[in-house]
Amino acid sequence: MTRDDIIDLRSDTVTRPTPAMREAIARAEVGDDVFGDDPTVNRLQQRVAAMFDKEAALFVPSGTMANQVAIRSHTEPGNEIICHHASHIYNYEGGAPFALAGCSIRLLDGDRGIFTAEDVRAAVRPDDPHFPRSKLVIIENTQNRGGGSVWKLEDVKAIGETARRSGLKVHLDGARIMNACVATGLKPADYAAHCDSATICFSKGLGAPVGSALAGTREFIDRARRFRKMYGGGMRQAGVLAAAAEYALDHNVERLADDHANAARFAAGIRQCAPLRVIEPETNIVYFDVDPAWNSATPLAVKVHELGVWILAVSPHRIRAVMHLDVDAPAIDRAIETVKKAVGLSGRPTGQRS
């Protein structure tokens, strides 16, 4: 089996640049971005700032760096961040808020990664020297561990208003913000209007090989640029990467609807497997649980992998599959049949001897 025969649903980060994107990369005009004279990077940053209706933006290598630069730019050591317990910044960024910004984290509950303004209000620390100082609220849209769940605009607005009254800033982790926009018909600026900073990732569903951007006020981005350098994110002839991001914004946004349709298609197909309980997808991410009385997630994921479909066991009984531009509807149909076959080959009731 060759790499091209594999259906890789582990993440939308696995997308590969198309020939047309590679051409855009090859044609990119470049300079030295640390000196501020890479014209392609500068053009992308201006475009992102306009998308979010912010004063300025900063191109960085990854979504994790975008979030961590934002956190450090909004906070000082000893401050506290308020976010959902399923947030990417808490689960998948290597403990960076603690290690790099010196911040503690106050975790909120809420269905599918969504919390409320009242949750935020209740989590704000009293003005007392015994406590860390509440400083920043982080919203992730779409919410990865929530199954690509989409925030309602009115909830974002309410949280923004509550944060302002409490003297807090709001950061939007918009790694998959364009999925949210395609699903709702809203624009990035609609969400960002209620946030002090926002990110977008180009290397997930948008299909670029590298890169994210952070947007905010000019003063905030000036401060963020310092931390980008401090964290090792100052790139030189980065226009070759910015060109891929520009191409992604030009050509790969509307087609995210195909990924959402494929997620619904995949969910409907595997829902027919009795041991699997599907969490209804809202965008391009499908989570499904394996009945613990039948088996666990890892043996099923391994068997599916052996049959040529790569999915990800994310907990003892939960599996994730993510749709993206490298996977079309016929491939999804193949993936469904592969999962069904794997269920027949790998399952037995827990405790039954083989």
C-alpha positions in Angstrom: 0.0 0.0 0.0 1.5 3.4 -1.0 1.0 6.7 0.8 -1.5 7.7 -1.9 -3.6 4.7 -1.1 -4.0 5.7 2.5 -7.0 7.7 3.7 -5.6 9.8 6.4 -8.3 11.1 8.8 -6.1 11.8 11.8 -6.3 15.5 11.4 -6.8 18.3 8.9 -3.1 19.2 9.5 -2.1 16.3 7.2 -3.1 18.2 4.1 -0.4 18.5 1.4 0.1 21.6 -0.8 -1.6 21.3 -4.2 0.4 21.9 -7.4 -1.2 25.3 -7.7 -0.2 26.2 -4.1 3.3 25.0 -4.8 3.4 27.3 -7.8 2.3 30.3 -5.7 5.1 29.4 -3.2 7.7 29.3 -6.0 6.6 32.7 -7.3 6.6 34.4 -3.9 8.4 37.7 -3.6 10.4 37.7 -0.4 12.4 39.9 1.9 13.6 39.6 5.5 10.5 39.5 7.8 12.4 40.2 11.0 13.4 43.5 9.4 9.8 43.9 8.3 10.5 44.0 4.6 9.1 40.8 3.3 6.3 42.1 1.0 4.3 38.9 0.8 4.2 38.6 4.6 3.3 42.2 5.0 0.5 41.8 2.5 -0.8 38.7 4.3 -0.7 40.5 7.7 -2.7 43.4 6.3 -5.2 41.0 4.9 -5.7 39.1 8.1 -6.0 42.4 10.1 -8.8 43.4 7.7 -10.5 40.1 8.0 -10.8 40.4 11.7 -11.3 44.2 11.6 -8.3 44.8 13.7 -5.5 47.3 13.4 -2.6 44.9 12.8 -1.7 41.2 12.5 1.4 39.1 12.9 2.4 36.0 10.9 3.9 33.1 13.0 4.9 29.6 12.4 2.2 27.7 14.2 -1.2 28.0 15.9 0.4 27.1 19.3 2.9 30.0 18.9 0.0 32.3 17.9 -1.9 31.4 21.1 1.1 31.6 23.4 2.3 34.9 22.0 -1.2 36.2 22.6 -1.3 34.9 26.1 2.1 36.4 27.0 1.1 39.7 25.3 -2.1 40.0 27.3 -0.8 38.9 30.7 2.0 39.0 33.3 3.3 36.2 35.4 0.9 35.5 38.3 -2.2 36.3 36.2 -4.9 33.7 35.6 -6.5 32.5 32.3 -10.1 31.4 32.1 -11.0 28.8 29.5 -12.8 25.5 29.0 -11.2 22.3 30.3 -11.2 21.0 26.7 -9.3 24.0 25.3 -6.4 23.5 23.0 -4.2 25.9 25.0 -4.7 23.7 28.1 -4.5 20.2 26.6 -2.3 20.4 23.5 0.3 23.2 24.0 2.8 21.5 26.3 1.9 23.4 29.4 3.1 26.6 27.7 0.8 29.0 29.6 2.4 27.9 32.8 6.0 27.6 31.5 6.2 30.6 29.2 3.7 33.1 30.6 3.7 32.1 34.2 -0.1 32.0 34.3 -2.4 29.7 36.1 -5.6 28.4 34.4 -9.1 28.3 35.8 -11.1 25.7 33.9 -14.8 25.8 33.0 -17.3 23.2 32.1 -19.8 23.3 29.3 -21.3 21.1 26.7 -19.0 20.5 23.7 -16.4 23.1 24.8 -18.9 26.0 25.0 -19.3 28.0 28.2 -21.4 31.0 29.2 -20.9 34.6 30.3 -22.3 33.5 33.7 -19.6 30.8 33.9 -17.0 33.5 33.3 -18.5 35.9 35.8 -18.4 33.1 38.5 -14.8 32.3 37.7 -13.4 35.8 38.1 -11.2 36.0 41.2 -11.9 38.5 43.9 -9.5 41.4 44.2 -7.4 39.8 46.9 -3.7 39.4 47.2 -4.2 35.7 48.1 -5.4 34.9 44.6 -4.0 35.1 41.1 -5.4 38.0 39.1 -8.0 37.1 36.5 -6.8 38.6 33.3 -7.8 36.7 30.1 -10.7 34.6 28.8 -10.0 32.3 25.9 -12.7 31.1 23.4 -11.8 28.3 20.9 -13.9 28.4 17.7 -14.5 25.9 16.4 -13.8 23.8 19.5 -11.7 20.8 18.6 -12.5 18.4 21.5 -16.1 19.5 21.3 -16.3 17.8 17.9 -15.7 20.9 15.8 -18.5 22.7 17.7 -19.4 26.3 16.7 -19.9 29.2 19.1 -23.1 31.2 18.8 -22.3 34.8 18.1 -24.6 36.0 21.0 -22.6 33.9 23.4 -19.3 35.4 22.3 -20.8 38.8 22.6 -22.1 38.2 26.1 -18.7 36.9 27.2 -17.0 39.9 25.7 -19.3 42.2 27.6 -18.8 40.3 30.8 -15.0 40.3 30.4 -14.9 44.1 29.8 -17.0 44.8 32.9 -14.5 42.6 34.9 -11.4 44.2 33.4 -10.5 41.1 31.4 -9.3 40.6 27.9 -10.7 38.0 25.5 -8.6 36.0 23.1 -10.2 34.0 20.2 -8.3 30.8 19.4 -9.6 30.8 15.8 -7.4 27.9 14.5 -10.5 26.7 12.6 -12.4 30.0 12.5 -13.1 29.7 8.8 -14.9 26.4 9.4 -17.1 28.3 11.9 -17.7 31.1 9.3 -18.6 28.7 6.5 -20.9 26.8 8.8 -22.8 30.0 10.0 -22.4 32.4 7.1 -20.7 34.9 9.5 -17.4 36.6 9.0 -14.2 36.5 11.2 -14.8 40.1 12.1 -18.2 39.2 13.5 -16.7 37.0 16.2 -13.5 39.2 16.6 -15.6 42.3 17.3 -16.2 40.9 20.8 -12.5 39.8 21.3 -9.3 41.7 21.9 -7.2 39.4 19.8 -7.8 36.5 17.4 -5.9 33.8 15.5 -6.3 31.9 12.3 -4.4 28.8 11.2 -3.6 28.2 7.6 -2.2 24.7 7.9 -5.4 22.9 8.9 -8.4 22.8 6.6 -7.1 25.7 4.5 -4.3 23.4 3.3 -1.2 25.5 3.7 2.0 23.6 4.9 2.9 26.1 7.7 1.6 29.2 9.4 -0.9 31.0 11.6 -1.6 34.7 12.2 -2.5 36.7 15.3 -4.6 39.9 15.0 -5.2 42.8 17.5 -4.5 46.4 18.1 -1.3 47.9 16.8 0.0 48.3 20.3 -0.8 44.7 21.1 0.9 43.4 17.9 4.0 45.5 18.6 4.2 43.7 21.9 3.4 40.4 20.4 6.2 40.8 17.8 8.7 41.0 20.7 7.4 37.8 22.2 7.4 36.1 18.8 11.1 36.9 18.6 11.7 35.7 22.2 10.0 32.4 21.4 12.1 31.8 18.3 9.4 32.7 15.8 11.2 35.4 13.9 11.4 34.1 10.3 13.4 35.5 7.5 12.3 35.0 3.9 8.9 33.8 5.1 7.1 35.1 2.0 7.3 31.6 0.6 5.0 30.5 3.5 2.8 33.5 3.4 2.2 32.9 -0.3 0.8 29.5 0.6 -1.5 31.2 3.2 -2.6 33.7 0.6 -3.4 31.0 -1.8 -5.4 29.2 0.9 -7.5 32.2 1.6 -8.1 32.8 -2.1 -9.1 29.2 -3.0 -9.7 27.0 0.0 -12.3 28.7 2.2 -15.6 28.0 0.5 -14.6 24.4 -0.1 -14.6 23.8 3.6 -18.3 23.1 3.1 -17.3 19.9 1.3 -15.4 18.8 4.5 -18.5 19.5 6.6 -20.6 17.5 4.2 -18.1 14.6 4.3 -18.1 14.7 8.1 -21.9 14.3 8.1 -21.5 11.5 5.5 -18.9 9.7 7.5 -20.9 10.0 10.7 -24.1 8.7 9.0 -22.2 5.7 7.7 -20.5 4.5 10.9 -23.6 5.2 12.9 -24.8 1.9 11.5 -22.1 0.0 13.5 -23.8 -1.0 16.7 -20.8 -0.8 19.0 -20.1 2.8 17.9 -21.8 5.9 19.3 -21.3 8.9 17.0 -21.3 12.5 18.3 -23.1 14.5 15.7 -20.5 16.7 13.8 -21.1 20.4 13.4 -18.2 21.0 11.0 -15.4 18.8 9.8 -14.5 16.8 13.0 -16.2 13.5 13.9 -15.8 11.9 17.3 -17.3 8.5 18.1 -17.2 6.4 21.2 -16.5 2.6 21.3 -18.9 0.7 23.6 -16.7 -0.3 26.5 -18.6 -3.6 26.8 -17.4 -4.4 23.3 -13.8 -3.2 23.1 -11.7 -0.1 23.4 -10.6 2.6 21.0 -7.0 1.6 20.4 -7.5 -1.9 19.0 -10.2 -0.6 16.6 -8.0 2.3 15.5 -5.1 -0.1 14.9 -7.2 -2.5 12.9 -8.6 0.4 10.8 -5.0 1.6 10.3 -3.9 -1.8 9.1 -6.7 -1.7 6.5 -5.5 1.7 5.1 -7.6 4.3 7.0 -5.8 6.3 9.6 -7.9 7.6 12.5 -6.9 8.7 16.0 -7.7 7.1 19.4 -7.9 10.1 21.7 -8.9 8.3 24.9 -9.6 4.8 26.0 -13.0 4.7 24.3 -13.1 7.7 21.9 -11.8 8.0 18.3 -11.5 11.1 16.2 -11.7 11.4 12.4 -11.2 14.8 10.6 -12.2 15.6 7.1 -10.0 17.8 4.9 -9.2 18.8 1.3 -7.1 15.6 0.6 -10.2 13.4 1.1 -13.2 13.4 -1.2 -16.6 11.7 -0.9 -15.6 8.4 -2.6 -12.7 8.2 -0.1 -15.1 8.7 2.7 -17.3 5.9 1.4 -14.2 3.7 1.4 -13.4 4.8 5.0 -16.9 3.9 6.1 -16.7 0.4 4.7 -13.2 0.0 6.2 -14.5 0.9 9.7 -17.4 -1.5 9.3 -15.0 -4.2 8.3 -12.7 -3.5 11.2 -15.5 -3.6 13.6 -16.3 -7.1 12.3 -12.7 -8.2 12.5 -11.5 -6.7 15.8 -14.5 -6.7 18.2 -15.4 -9.1 21.0 -17.2 -8.5 24.2 -14.9 -7.3 27.1 -13.7 -10.2 29.2 -14.4 -12.8 26.5 -11.4 -15.1 25.9 -10.1 -15.4 22.3 
